[in-house]
Amino acid sequence: MIIAEVVRSGFVESVHHGSVAVLGGASRGDVTTPIFPRSSNKPLQTVGMLRAGLVPRDDADLALISGSHFGEPFHVRRVREILAGAGLEVGALRCPTSLPLAEDARDDWLRAGGGPERVLMNCSGKHAGMLATCVANDWPLETYLDPAHPLQVAIADAVAELAGEKITAVGVDGCGAPVLALSLTGLARSFQRLVEAEPGSPERRVADEMRARPELVAGTGADDTVLMAGVPGLLAKGGAEGVVAVAVPHVGAVALKIDDGGMRARTPVLLDELRKLGVSVPLIEELVLGGGEPVGQVRPVR
């Protein structure tokens, strides 16, 4: 179903189809067929690491491990510290090489003569957490991305339990780690469980650290960071291919996917759904430009 439209100069130029699962409100579209939540799975994967024995040197590391960082200096420094705390070098990472996502950080890095590195990749925090979990259990490091590895089995068990449904497919995510298929309803359910878990539990520790340090989850000016900084108690984590999941304790949870994978429609639809739940959200606009000036926007279709 159409859930967003792109308006240029008052004319509807394009539309995006998708589905939205809402706990505490009205869902739309297909919310029971499994999708790959991509990086929206990360908080659930971190819970799996904690349950498997991860002992972070600093609980704030849980926010970075659960995040898709922008490669700003404070992100990269913390990834290195997580690895060093486990007695590892950055060469242990098996994620692809990349440049920082943040434009300023990327420009600074390139001006200094740097090139793509694994530690700069936006999933390097998750990979560092996975490696630290392996060290804590004396599990093999070289094969930590194999779905049959004890680490990935433990993570998959946690994700399925949190979602309240079976994992129906396992793929390879952009970073090389397993990506686990869930329905949008299961994804929303898992986020609600994180924010409403008992204080001190693995679920609540992940949610609390992400909300306390939203800049570690994404980066300066990123939608996830702005939302968590602007809405008390809100937990948010976006994923590639037009996926995002949020939860507000004792209010509800939203998980959505834009069918064509377009990222521009994701936040306008999400904000509209949160407003329907009575949540006061910051203004984040997806503008349409003409001649370098705003001439329209991407807006939700109710």
C-alpha positions as CSV (number, residue, x, y, z in Angstrom):
1,M,0.0,0.0,0.0
2,I,1.1,3.6,-0.6
3,I,2.4,5.1,2.7
4,A,4.4,8.1,1.4
5,E,4.4,10.5,-1.5
6,V,7.0,12.8,-2.9
7,V,5.7,16.3,-3.6
8,R,7.5,18.7,-5.9
9,S,6.1,22.2,-6.4
10,G,2.7,20.9,-5.2
11,F,2.7,18.0,-7.7
12,V,2.9,14.4,-6.5
13,E,6.0,13.2,-8.4
14,S,6.5,9.7,-6.8
15,V,5.1,7.4,-4.2
16,H,6.5,4.7,-1.9
17,H,4.7,1.6,-0.9
18,G,5.4,-0.1,2.4
19,S,4.0,-1.7,5.6
20,V,3.9,-0.4,9.2
21,A,3.4,-2.5,12.4
22,V,2.1,-0.6,15.3
23,L,1.8,-1.9,18.8
24,G,-0.7,0.3,20.6
25,G,-2.2,1.6,17.4
26,A,-3.4,0.6,13.9
27,S,-1.0,-1.4,11.7
28,R,-1.0,-1.1,7.9
29,G,0.1,-3.3,5.1
30,D,1.7,-6.7,5.5
31,V,3.1,-6.9,9.0
32,T,3.4,-10.7,9.3
33,T,5.6,-11.7,6.3
34,P,9.3,-11.8,7.3
35,I,11.7,-9.2,6.2
36,F,15.4,-8.6,6.8
37,P,15.5,-5.8,9.5
38,R,19.1,-5.2,8.6
39,S,20.7,-2.9,11.3
40,S,17.5,-2.6,13.2
41,N,18.4,-6.1,14.5
42,K,21.5,-4.7,16.2
43,P,20.1,-4.0,19.7
44,L,18.7,-7.5,19.8
45,Q,22.0,-8.9,18.7
46,T,23.7,-7.0,21.6
47,V,21.2,-8.6,24.0
48,G,22.3,-11.9,22.7
49,M,26.0,-11.0,23.3
50,L,25.2,-10.0,26.9
51,R,23.3,-13.2,27.5
52,A,26.3,-15.2,26.1
53,G,28.7,-13.6,28.5
54,L,29.9,-10.2,27.0
55,V,31.2,-8.0,29.9
56,P,31.7,-4.5,28.5
57,R,34.6,-2.5,29.9
58,D,32.2,0.4,29.9
59,D,28.4,0.0,29.6
60,A,28.3,3.0,27.2
61,D,30.0,0.6,24.8
62,L,26.6,-1.2,24.4
63,A,25.3,1.8,22.6
64,L,28.1,1.7,20.0
65,I,27.8,-2.1,19.7
66,S,24.1,-1.7,19.0
67,G,24.6,1.2,16.6
68,S,25.5,2.1,13.0
69,H,28.1,4.7,13.8
70,F,29.1,7.5,11.4
71,G,32.9,7.1,11.8
72,E,33.4,10.3,13.8
73,P,36.6,10.3,15.9
74,F,34.9,9.4,19.2
75,H,33.2,6.4,17.5
76,V,36.5,5.1,16.0
77,R,38.3,5.6,19.3
78,R,35.7,3.6,21.2
79,V,35.8,0.7,18.7
80,R,39.6,0.5,19.2
81,E,39.1,0.6,22.9
82,I,36.6,-2.3,22.9
83,L,39.0,-4.4,20.9
84,A,42.0,-3.4,23.0
85,G,40.0,-4.3,26.2
86,A,39.6,-7.8,24.7
87,G,43.3,-8.0,23.9
88,L,42.6,-7.7,20.1
89,E,43.9,-5.6,17.3
90,V,41.7,-4.0,14.6
91,G,42.9,-6.7,12.2
92,A,40.6,-9.1,14.0
93,L,37.6,-7.3,12.5
94,R,36.0,-9.1,9.5
95,C,33.7,-6.3,8.4
96,P,34.5,-4.6,5.0
97,T,36.7,-1.5,4.8
98,S,34.9,1.8,4.5
99,L,35.3,5.6,4.9
100,P,33.4,7.5,7.7
101,L,29.7,8.1,6.9
102,A,29.9,11.6,8.4
103,E,31.0,14.1,5.7
104,D,33.2,16.1,8.1
105,A,34.9,13.1,9.5
106,R,35.4,11.6,6.0
107,D,36.9,14.8,4.7
108,D,39.2,15.1,7.6
109,W,40.3,11.5,7.3
110,L,41.0,11.9,3.6
111,R,42.9,15.2,4.0
112,A,45.1,13.4,6.6
113,G,46.0,10.8,3.9
114,G,43.8,8.1,5.2
115,G,41.9,5.5,3.2
116,P,39.1,2.9,3.8
117,E,39.6,0.8,6.9
118,R,37.6,-1.8,8.7
119,V,37.5,0.2,11.9
120,L,35.7,3.0,10.1
121,M,32.9,0.8,8.8
122,N,29.6,1.7,10.4
123,C,29.1,-1.8,11.8
124,S,32.6,-2.1,13.3
125,G,31.2,-1.5,16.8
126,K,28.9,-4.6,16.5
127,H,31.8,-6.6,15.2
128,A,34.0,-5.5,18.0
129,G,31.3,-6.6,20.5
130,M,31.0,-9.9,18.8
131,L,34.8,-10.5,19.0
132,A,34.8,-9.5,22.7
133,T,32.1,-12.0,23.3
134,C,34.1,-14.7,21.6
135,V,37.1,-13.8,23.8
136,A,35.0,-14.0,26.9
137,N,34.0,-17.5,26.0
138,D,37.2,-18.7,24.4
139,W,35.4,-19.2,21.1
140,P,37.2,-19.2,17.7
141,L,37.7,-15.7,16.4
142,E,38.4,-16.3,12.7
143,T,35.0,-17.8,12.0
144,Y,32.8,-15.6,14.3
145,L,30.6,-14.6,11.3
146,D,29.6,-18.2,10.5
147,P,25.9,-18.8,11.3
148,A,26.9,-22.1,12.9
149,H,29.5,-20.4,15.2
150,P,28.4,-20.6,18.9
151,L,28.3,-16.8,19.0
152,Q,25.8,-16.5,16.2
153,V,23.7,-19.4,17.5
154,A,23.4,-17.6,20.8
155,I,22.5,-14.4,19.1
156,A,19.9,-16.1,16.9
157,D,18.3,-17.7,20.0
158,A,18.0,-14.3,21.7
159,V,16.6,-12.6,18.7
160,A,13.9,-15.2,18.2
161,E,13.0,-15.1,21.9
162,L,12.7,-11.4,21.9
163,A,10.6,-11.3,18.8
164,G,8.4,-14.1,20.0
165,E,8.7,-15.9,16.6
166,K,10.9,-18.2,14.7
167,I,13.7,-16.9,12.4
168,T,12.6,-17.9,9.0
169,A,15.6,-17.0,7.0
170,V,19.3,-16.2,7.5
171,G,21.2,-14.0,5.1
172,V,24.5,-12.2,4.9
173,D,24.2,-8.5,6.0
174,G,26.1,-5.7,4.3
175,C,28.8,-6.0,7.0
176,G,29.2,-9.8,6.5
177,A,27.4,-10.8,9.7
178,P,24.3,-13.0,9.6
179,V,21.0,-11.0,9.2
180,L,17.9,-12.7,10.6
181,A,14.5,-12.5,9.1
182,L,11.6,-11.3,11.3
183,S,8.1,-10.0,10.7
184,L,7.6,-6.3,11.3
185,T,5.3,-7.3,14.2
186,G,8.0,-9.4,15.7
187,L,10.5,-6.5,15.3
188,A,8.2,-4.0,17.0
189,R,7.5,-6.5,19.8
190,S,11.2,-7.0,20.5
191,F,11.8,-3.3,20.8
192,Q,8.9,-2.9,23.2
193,R,10.3,-5.7,25.3
194,L,13.7,-3.9,25.5
195,V,12.2,-0.6,26.8
196,E,9.9,-2.3,29.2
197,A,12.3,-4.9,30.6
198,E,13.4,-5.0,34.2
199,P,16.1,-2.5,35.1
200,G,19.5,-4.3,35.1
201,S,18.4,-7.0,32.7
202,P,20.4,-7.4,29.4
203,E,17.4,-6.0,27.5
204,R,17.1,-2.9,29.6
205,R,20.8,-2.3,29.8
206,V,21.0,-2.1,26.0
207,A,17.9,0.1,25.8
208,D,19.2,2.4,28.6
209,E,22.6,2.9,27.1
210,M,21.3,3.6,23.6
211,R,19.0,6.2,25.0
212,A,21.6,7.7,27.3
213,R,24.2,7.9,24.5
214,P,22.3,8.4,21.2
215,E,25.3,10.0,19.6
216,L,27.1,6.6,19.8
217,V,24.2,4.8,18.1
218,A,24.4,6.8,14.9
219,G,26.1,10.2,14.7
220,T,25.8,14.0,14.8
221,G,22.5,15.0,13.3
222,A,21.4,11.5,12.4
223,D,17.7,10.7,12.7
224,D,18.1,8.0,15.3
225,T,20.3,10.3,17.4
226,V,17.9,13.3,17.1
227,L,14.9,11.2,18.0
228,M,16.4,9.6,21.1
229,A,17.8,12.9,22.2
230,G,14.5,14.7,21.7
231,V,11.9,12.2,23.0
232,P,12.4,11.0,26.6
233,G,12.4,7.2,26.8
234,L,12.2,6.6,23.0
235,L,14.5,3.8,21.6
236,A,15.2,4.0,17.9
237,K,17.3,2.0,15.4
238,G,17.2,2.3,11.7
239,G,18.3,-0.3,9.2
240,A,19.1,-0.4,5.5
241,E,16.5,-0.9,2.8
242,G,14.0,1.4,4.4
243,V,13.6,-0.3,7.8
244,V,13.3,1.4,11.2
245,A,12.0,0.3,14.6
246,V,11.2,2.4,17.7
247,A,9.5,1.9,21.0
248,V,8.3,4.2,23.8
249,P,7.7,2.5,27.2
250,H,4.0,2.0,28.0
251,V,3.0,3.9,24.9
252,G,3.7,1.5,22.0
253,A,6.2,0.5,19.3
254,V,6.5,1.0,15.5
255,A,8.4,-1.0,13.0
256,L,8.2,-0.2,9.3
257,K,9.7,-1.1,5.9
258,I,9.6,0.9,2.7
259,D,9.1,-1.8,0.0
260,D,11.5,-0.3,-2.5
261,G,14.2,0.2,0.1
262,G,14.1,3.9,-0.3
263,M,15.4,5.7,2.8
264,R,13.8,9.1,2.2
265,A,10.3,7.9,3.1
266,R,11.3,6.2,6.3
267,T,11.4,9.0,8.8
268,P,8.4,11.0,7.6
269,V,6.2,7.9,7.9
270,L,7.7,7.0,11.3
271,L,7.1,10.5,12.7
272,D,3.5,10.4,11.6
273,E,2.9,7.1,13.3
274,L,4.5,8.3,16.5
275,R,2.3,11.4,16.5
276,K,-0.7,9.1,16.1
277,L,0.4,7.4,19.3
278,G,0.5,10.8,21.1
279,V,4.2,11.1,21.1
280,S,5.6,14.6,20.7
281,V,8.4,14.3,18.1
282,P,11.1,16.8,16.9
283,L,10.7,18.2,13.4
284,I,12.8,16.2,10.9
285,E,11.9,17.0,7.3
286,E,12.8,15.2,4.1
287,L,12.9,18.1,1.7
288,V,12.7,18.0,-2.1
289,L,15.0,20.5,-3.7
290,G,14.8,22.4,-6.9
291,G,17.5,24.8,-8.0
292,G,19.2,24.1,-4.6
293,E,16.1,25.4,-2.7
294,P,13.3,23.5,-1.0
295,V,10.3,23.1,-3.3
296,G,8.5,20.2,-1.6
297,Q,8.9,17.3,0.7
298,V,8.4,13.6,1.3
299,R,5.2,13.3,3.3
300,P,3.2,10.4,4.8
301,V,0.0,9.1,3.3
302,R,-2.5,8.0,5.9
